């Protein structure tokens, strides 16, 4: 029997665990404390999203979590990925596939998740790294609704092995060799979703939202190409597909944060009451730095950055957008 270890008990990590367990794969989710693991192992919780006869277990013992695993998935917020990789790196071996399921950029460095993993593990293991990204609203996947995603790796063999482990009848997986593009799509679409939420919060209408998304995504593509991504990736499942889901769905945390900002709530107020990370915030900070570094003009994403970090109001931002001239 194959075994998958998931680092992190986020909603996405839990849903992935349920999905894999329903395929008959042994799933171990690592929790930070014994108390948390014990609580999560309660039968009423563990039965969520699981088919009869399947099981996933939670443990705070890293030796137990990593023993005999075929695939390690870090399903943690981007801000804590580096720390979590450091906690697991002594257990990683060449037979394991190493997967990031986080969609974000490290705020201080602008690094993608696979770059962080590569920096923190032994050089001989870097070829085992892959990333999972796509329009994957956790609640829908957990309900068994059809969904699709992309696994990107430099090695086609690694991507195929990961695909075989994760794919299921209601969770279709495509593979890609554009790791840079897939990761940037997953991160940058969150910035656009924050703005789309602001449009809805300001009641500016769907015409405005459509124009904002189109113009903002054009900036994301320009930035992505300058950073080494492939153009086609931005129009595929990991790009346009994820963008649509994140900008349109009420299940999207980034859209919800943008909406609340437009309603006059402060960012600190919104994030302090949130149970999960909003990846677009750190991504906006990182993208602002990256755009300056590679000298790509991103006026729309800059305005979202100013709303988040420089006290510009959403209303003021969209007044300025109306004055921008696009070629």
C-alpha positions as CSV (number, residue, x, y, z in Angstrom):
1,X,0.0,0.0,0.0
2,X,1.2,3.5,-0.8
3,X,1.6,6.0,1.9
4,X,1.3,9.8,1.8
5,X,2.4,12.2,4.5
6,X,0.8,15.6,4.7
7,X,2.5,18.3,6.7
8,X,-0.1,20.7,8.0
9,X,-3.7,20.4,9.1
10,X,-5.1,23.2,7.0
11,X,-8.4,22.8,5.3
12,X,-6.7,22.0,2.0
13,X,-4.4,19.5,3.7
14,X,-7.3,17.8,5.4
15,X,-9.3,17.6,2.1
16,X,-6.3,16.2,0.3
17,X,-5.9,13.6,3.0
18,X,-9.5,12.6,2.7
19,X,-9.3,12.4,-1.1
20,X,-6.2,10.1,-0.9
21,X,-7.6,8.0,1.9
22,X,-10.7,7.3,-0.2
23,X,-8.4,5.8,-2.8
24,X,-7.1,3.3,-0.3
25,X,-3.8,5.1,0.3
26,X,-2.5,5.2,3.9
27,X,-2.5,8.9,4.9
28,X,-0.7,10.4,7.9
29,X,-1.2,14.1,8.7
30,X,1.4,15.7,10.9
31,X,0.0,18.1,13.6
32,X,2.1,20.4,15.7
33,X,1.0,19.1,19.1
34,X,-0.1,15.9,20.6
35,X,-3.3,17.6,21.8
36,X,-4.2,18.7,18.3
37,X,-3.5,15.3,16.8
38,X,-5.6,13.6,19.5
39,X,-8.5,16.0,18.9
40,X,-8.3,15.5,15.1
41,X,-8.3,11.8,15.4
42,X,-11.8,11.8,17.0
43,X,-14.0,9.6,14.9
44,X,-16.6,12.3,14.2
45,X,-13.9,14.5,12.7
46,X,-12.0,11.9,10.9
47,X,-15.2,10.7,9.1
48,X,-15.5,14.0,7.3
49,X,-15.0,13.7,3.5
50,X,-14.1,10.0,3.9
51,X,-15.7,7.0,2.2
52,X,-16.6,4.0,4.2
53,X,-13.6,1.8,5.0
54,X,-11.0,4.6,4.4
55,X,-9.0,6.2,7.1
56,X,-6.5,9.0,7.6
57,X,-4.7,9.5,10.9
58,X,-3.1,12.5,12.6
59,X,0.1,12.4,14.6
60,X,2.5,14.9,16.2
61,X,5.4,12.3,16.0
62,X,7.5,13.2,13.0
63,X,9.2,9.7,13.0
64,X,5.8,8.1,12.7
65,X,4.5,10.5,10.1
66,X,7.5,10.1,7.8
67,X,8.2,6.4,8.1
68,X,7.7,4.6,4.8
69,X,6.1,7.4,3.0
70,X,6.1,7.7,-0.8
71,X,4.9,11.3,-1.1
72,X,5.4,14.3,1.3
73,X,2.9,17.2,0.8
74,X,3.5,20.5,2.5
75,X,-0.1,21.9,2.8
76,X,0.8,24.9,4.9
77,X,0.6,28.7,4.5
78,X,3.4,30.2,2.4
79,X,4.7,32.2,5.4
80,X,5.4,29.0,7.3
81,X,6.7,26.7,4.5
82,X,10.4,27.3,5.1
83,X,10.0,26.5,8.8
84,X,8.0,23.3,8.1
85,X,10.5,22.1,5.5
86,X,13.3,22.6,8.0
87,X,11.4,20.4,10.5
88,X,11.1,17.6,8.0
89,X,14.3,17.7,6.0
90,X,16.3,15.2,8.1
91,X,13.6,12.6,7.2
92,X,13.6,13.1,3.5
93,X,15.1,10.4,1.2
94,X,15.6,9.9,-2.5
95,X,12.6,7.6,-2.9
96,X,10.1,10.3,-1.8
97,X,8.3,12.7,-4.0
98,X,8.3,16.2,-2.4
99,X,5.2,18.3,-3.2
100,X,4.2,21.9,-2.3
101,X,0.5,22.4,-2.2
102,X,0.9,26.1,-1.1
103,X,0.0,28.9,-3.4
104,X,2.0,31.9,-2.5
105,X,5.3,33.8,-2.5
106,X,7.6,34.4,0.4
107,X,6.9,38.1,1.3
108,X,10.5,39.1,2.2
109,X,12.3,37.3,-0.6
110,X,9.8,36.9,-3.4
111,X,10.7,33.2,-3.6
112,X,8.3,30.6,-5.0
113,X,7.5,27.6,-2.8
114,X,9.6,25.2,-4.8
115,X,12.5,27.5,-4.5
116,X,12.1,27.5,-0.7
117,X,12.0,23.7,-0.6
118,X,15.1,23.5,-2.8
119,X,17.0,25.8,-0.6
120,X,16.2,23.9,2.6
121,X,16.7,20.3,1.4
122,X,19.8,18.3,0.3
123,X,20.8,19.2,-3.3
124,X,20.5,15.5,-4.4
125,X,16.7,15.6,-3.5
126,X,15.8,18.7,-5.5
127,X,14.9,16.7,-8.6
128,X,12.1,15.1,-6.5
129,X,10.2,18.4,-6.0
130,X,6.9,19.1,-7.6
131,X,4.0,21.6,-7.1
132,X,0.2,21.2,-7.1
133,X,-1.9,24.1,-8.2
134,X,-5.3,24.8,-9.8
135,X,-8.9,25.9,-9.2
136,X,-9.1,23.9,-6.0
137,X,-11.6,25.4,-3.6
138,X,-11.2,23.1,-0.6
139,X,-14.8,22.9,0.4
140,X,-16.0,21.8,-3.1
141,X,-13.3,19.2,-3.4
142,X,-14.2,17.9,0.1
143,X,-17.8,17.6,-1.0
144,X,-16.7,15.3,-3.8
145,X,-17.6,17.8,-6.6
146,X,-15.5,17.4,-9.8
147,X,-12.3,19.4,-9.8
148,X,-9.0,19.5,-11.7
149,X,-5.5,20.6,-10.9
150,X,-2.0,20.7,-12.3
151,X,1.2,19.0,-11.0
152,X,4.3,20.7,-12.3
153,X,7.8,19.3,-12.0
154,X,11.1,19.6,-14.0
155,X,11.1,15.8,-14.3
156,X,8.2,14.2,-16.2
157,X,8.7,11.0,-14.2
158,X,8.2,12.8,-10.9
159,X,5.1,14.5,-12.2
160,X,3.6,11.2,-13.5
161,X,4.3,9.4,-10.2
162,X,2.6,12.2,-8.3
163,X,-0.3,12.2,-10.7
164,X,-0.9,8.5,-10.3
165,X,-1.0,8.9,-6.5
166,X,-3.3,11.9,-6.3
167,X,-5.7,11.6,-9.3
168,X,-9.1,10.2,-8.7
169,X,-12.4,10.0,-10.7
170,X,-13.5,13.4,-9.4
171,X,-10.1,15.0,-9.2
172,X,-8.4,15.1,-12.6
173,X,-4.7,15.9,-12.8
174,X,-2.8,17.4,-15.7
175,X,1.0,17.6,-15.6
176,X,3.4,20.4,-16.7
177,X,7.1,21.1,-16.8
178,X,6.5,24.8,-16.2
179,X,7.1,24.9,-12.5
180,X,7.8,28.7,-12.6
181,X,4.5,29.4,-14.4
182,X,2.3,27.2,-12.4
183,X,3.6,28.6,-9.1
184,X,3.3,32.2,-10.3
185,X,-0.2,31.7,-11.6
186,X,-1.2,30.3,-8.2
187,X,0.3,33.2,-6.3
188,X,-0.5,36.2,-8.6
189,X,-4.2,35.3,-9.2
190,X,-4.7,35.9,-5.4
191,X,-3.7,39.5,-5.9
192,X,-6.2,39.9,-8.7
193,X,-8.9,38.2,-6.5
194,X,-8.3,40.7,-3.7
195,X,-9.1,43.5,-6.2
196,X,-12.1,41.6,-7.6
197,X,-13.4,41.4,-4.1
198,X,-13.0,45.2,-3.7
199,X,-14.9,45.8,-6.9
200,X,-17.8,43.7,-5.5
201,X,-17.6,45.4,-2.1
202,X,-17.8,48.8,-3.8
203,X,-20.7,47.6,-5.9
204,X,-19.0,48.7,-9.2
205,X,-20.7,45.9,-11.2
206,X,-19.6,43.0,-13.3
207,X,-18.5,45.1,-16.2
208,X,-15.9,46.8,-14.1
209,X,-14.9,43.5,-12.4
210,X,-14.4,41.9,-15.8
211,X,-12.2,44.8,-17.1
212,X,-10.2,44.8,-13.8
213,X,-9.6,41.0,-14.0
214,X,-8.5,41.2,-17.6
215,X,-6.2,44.2,-17.2
216,X,-4.8,42.8,-13.9
217,X,-4.1,39.4,-15.4
218,X,-2.3,41.0,-18.3
219,X,0.1,42.5,-15.8
220,X,0.5,39.1,-14.1
221,X,1.4,37.5,-17.4
222,X,3.9,40.2,-18.2
223,X,5.5,39.8,-14.8
224,X,5.5,36.0,-15.1
225,X,7.1,36.0,-18.5
226,X,9.9,38.3,-17.2
227,X,10.5,35.8,-14.4
228,X,10.8,32.8,-16.8
229,X,7.2,31.4,-17.0
230,X,5.6,30.1,-20.2
231,X,2.9,32.2,-21.7
232,X,0.5,29.3,-22.3
233,X,0.4,28.4,-18.6
234,X,-1.4,31.6,-17.8
235,X,-4.3,30.5,-20.1
236,X,-4.6,27.0,-18.8
237,X,-6.1,25.3,-15.7
238,X,-3.4,26.6,-13.3
239,X,-3.8,30.1,-14.7
240,X,-7.1,31.3,-16.1
241,X,-8.9,28.4,-14.5
242,X,-7.7,29.2,-11.0
243,X,-8.2,32.9,-11.6
244,X,-11.9,32.5,-12.5
245,X,-12.6,30.4,-9.4
246,X,-10.7,32.7,-7.0
247,X,-12.2,35.9,-8.4
248,X,-15.8,34.7,-8.6
249,X,-16.4,32.3,-5.8
250,X,-17.7,33.4,-2.3
251,X,-15.5,30.5,-1.0
252,X,-12.4,32.4,-2.0
253,X,-10.6,33.9,1.0
254,X,-8.8,36.5,-1.1
255,X,-12.0,37.7,-2.7
256,X,-13.6,37.9,0.8
257,X,-10.8,40.0,2.2
258,X,-11.0,42.4,-0.7
259,X,-14.7,42.7,-0.2
260,X,-14.3,43.4,3.5
261,X,-11.6,46.0,2.8
262,X,-14.0,47.8,0.5
263,X,-16.6,47.8,3.2
264,X,-14.3,49.8,5.4
265,X,-12.8,47.2,7.6
266,X,-9.1,47.4,8.3
267,X,-6.7,44.7,7.1
268,X,-5.6,44.0,10.6
269,X,-9.2,43.6,11.7
270,X,-9.9,41.2,8.9
271,X,-6.8,39.1,9.2
272,X,-6.9,38.9,13.0
273,X,-10.3,37.3,12.9
274,X,-9.5,34.9,10.0
275,X,-8.9,31.3,10.8
276,X,-6.7,30.8,7.7
277,X,-4.1,32.7,5.8
278,X,-5.0,35.0,2.9
279,X,-2.1,34.3,0.5
280,X,-2.7,37.3,-1.7
281,X,-1.4,39.7,1.0
282,X,2.1,38.3,1.1
283,X,2.0,37.8,-2.7
284,X,1.2,41.5,-3.3
285,X,4.3,42.5,-1.2
286,X,6.5,40.0,-3.1
287,X,5.1,40.8,-6.5
288,X,5.7,44.5,-5.8
289,X,9.4,43.8,-5.2
290,X,9.7,41.4,-8.1
291,X,8.2,43.8,-10.6
292,X,10.7,46.5,-9.6
293,X,13.5,44.0,-9.8
294,X,12.7,42.9,-13.4
295,X,11.4,46.4,-14.4
296,X,7.9,45.3,-15.4
297,X,5.2,47.9,-15.0
298,X,2.3,46.7,-12.9
299,X,0.1,49.7,-12.1
300,X,-3.0,47.8,-11.2
301,X,-1.2,45.4,-8.9
302,X,0.7,48.4,-7.4
303,X,-2.6,49.9,-6.4
304,X,-3.7,46.7,-4.7
305,X,-0.4,46.8,-2.9
306,X,-1.0,50.4,-1.8
307,X,-4.4,49.5,-0.4
308,X,-2.9,46.7,1.6
309,X,0.2,48.5,2.9
310,X,0.1,52.2,2.2
311,X,-3.4,53.3,3.5
312,X,-4.9,53.9,0.1
313,X,-8.6,53.2,0.2
314,X,-10.3,50.8,-2.3
315,X,-12.4,53.6,-3.5
316,X,-9.3,55.8,-4.2
317,X,-7.6,52.9,-5.9
318,X,-10.4,52.4,-8.4
319,X,-10.6,56.1,-9.1
320,X,-6.9,56.0,-10.0
321,X,-7.5,52.9,-12.2
322,X,-10.0,54.9,-14.2
323,X,-7.3,57.4,-15.0
324,X,-4.7,54.8,-16.1
325,X,-3.9,54.7,-19.8
326,X,-3.3,51.3,-21.3
327,X,-1.7,50.5,-24.6
